Amino acid sequence: MYGVKAGDTITLLSWNRFLLLSEMYPEDEELITKIKESSTGFQVAGIITTEDERISKIYIIAPLSKAAEAASQYIEYPFPVESAEFVLVDKENPQGLINYLEELARDDRKYTDTLTFKMDTTELDNVRRMRDMLDMLFPIATAAVILIGLIAPVMIIMQLAKEAAILRILGTTKRRSRCMLAIEQTGLCFSGLVIAAIGLVIYDAGLFVRGIDTLVICGGLYLLCCALASSITAAMVTRRKVLELLQVRE
C-alpha cells in the first residue's frame, strides 16, 4: 500500500507505546515529535511473497542501530519459514558466507533436524574462471597489439618506396619525405583509435568509462609503436640515393 521495497528505510512503533504516548501528549504536534523519538528505524532487507490469500507479502526487516534487542518488541509470534532464497551481493567472497551459514546451521540443528541450506555458485564460478582466463591472456593480447603496431606500418611504408623515390626526384628533402611517410601512418593509426573509441562509447558508455585507464594505456602503446616503426622504416627507405630509389621494385 505504501510502495515499500527492499532497501527502503522505515520506522516502527509498538501499538502499546503509541497508546501510552497518546494519553501523555494529547497535542498533535508534541505527540508526533514524541512518536518520532520513540520509533525504531529499520531497513527492509527482503520481501517474501506467499500464496496465502490472507497475506500478500512478508517484509523482512533489520534494525539500523546495533541495539538489535529493540526489535524484540515488534516480534510477538514465531515466524516459521519452510524455505527462503537469497541473492549474494558481495560476489568476491562467497566462501566466507558459506562458512558463516554452516556455523549457524550447526548451532541451530539442536532445535530442528530439518535445517539445511544450499548455496549455488555455479554461475559465479564460471564467471570467475572466465575473468581469470582473461587476466592471464591480457598480457598476450597486449603484446600482439604492440606487434601489430610495429609490423603494419613497416609493411605499408615498404610498399611506398617508389612514392618516396618520386618525392626525392621532385626535390623533396630526406627529412620532409620521412616526415610525410611517418606522419601519414601515425595519423591513420590515431584516426583508427578515435573511431574505435567512438564505437565503444556508442556500444556501452559505462563499460568504456570503467575501462578508460586500460584503453588509454593500450592505445598509447599502440600509437607509440606505430610512430616508432613508421619513423625508423621511413628513414631506412629514404636514406639511399635517388638513382637507387628509382630501381626499387614494387
Summary of the structure (lengths in Angstrom):
residues: 250
radius of gyration: 35.3
end to end distance: 80.1
largest distance: 111.3
contacts: 555
relative contact order: 0.07
helix: 63%
strand: 8%
